[in-house]
């Protein structure tokens, strides 16, 4: 059953309902589902977190490895975000090379985090020009019931906020047996959330279930943070064929800061 | 707003780099074009509609658009390893979605239209130049189109909005730094088919960005039209 594609009948039903502001689960079009956050998915990770957004569940873990800096940023550590859509999490995901969506999610999370400057990469240098920390964030959905991108960003940010920099022994190698008390250099005030708007017909909706997102024609993801007491869009990407109108873009700009505040209100107790 | 900001290039805030548009640069292709924003040069070739392989990708209801974008290895300072990267795959997909709303491929069931875009020389704005070139190449190929697609990057330097960033401007680091906001729209409409952004931009300033993009796209459209009118087929 769960493997069957969302039918045209369901899609036309959803189109009608969205038109009159209704959803199967009785939410308003812009309402988010319940969110909860747990720490420490793995004690081997430098930091990790589990996010539940309705029935969607995503975990993220941070590992720090020593490596060389990139030639264009010798005085900075590196950030690498990756992940996989495990076949464990959905009848839609298959083994094999990643499809576009699997590539897109970590790239969107990467840009939201990188551009917000939440991580101070200049503090992750062991020896300038030679040895720096690379921060690896790996994101895995455990159960896909829609809106994986926004859930992934929350998981990644929470994992970063809980991360420590490993201890180095006298030879400069990582000593996993010593417990670190050095937090990863992340900003207290500035951290991003992503807010993805989905469109079906003329309706804009937030936080869709899998069925709703499969019915939608296009989406656009914004990474947003607060920097210097101002809301800042750090990243944006439209995915899908159908265009957004100028009026829709302007409407989204009004909603965006409110949703940032709402997410922050719900999640700050965990950070 | 009395903005004293001076661009490194001396361009006015809303000034695009000099544009070049040429049709028919790949004689083998069904349609082709070159589009340049200053030192950024993109070429695009269209093949099709043609039978789509593998067969399971065919759609009996319509033809499909398939875009491949990439940088040539010597188009950037540090040689780019040939072959697709995550970045190029993403831009290919974004370009496909930027262009497909103007195409009507219902009359070409089970076929594909392949658009190949390559960057010869990169000085920022490669995806936008690529979209402009591809839009021209599709028109040149005689594919049924509702309109042309025009694309430009609006940028921000500290807190000043500027049009069509070059690489030096993209690397700007003072104040709020550099923001790059590439968009594409269906010419003479308010429909945006590409929206991407990296950097820092206040949500309330998106209106200004759209106004600048609208104006810049009008100019791009004129250049595209002129190039197409010069073609006798």
Interface residues (C-beta under 8 A of the other chain):
Chain A: X71 X100 X103 X104 X107 X111 X115 X218 X220 X222 X224 X227 X230 X231 X232 X233 X234 X235 X236 X237 X238 X239 X240 X241 X242 X243 X244 X245 X246 X247 X249 X250 X253 X254 X256 X257
Chain B: X78 X86 X89 X90 X93 X94 X97 X100 X101 X181 X185 X186 X190 X191 X192 X193 X194 X195 X196 X197 X198 X199 X200 X201 X202 X203 X204 X206 X207 X210
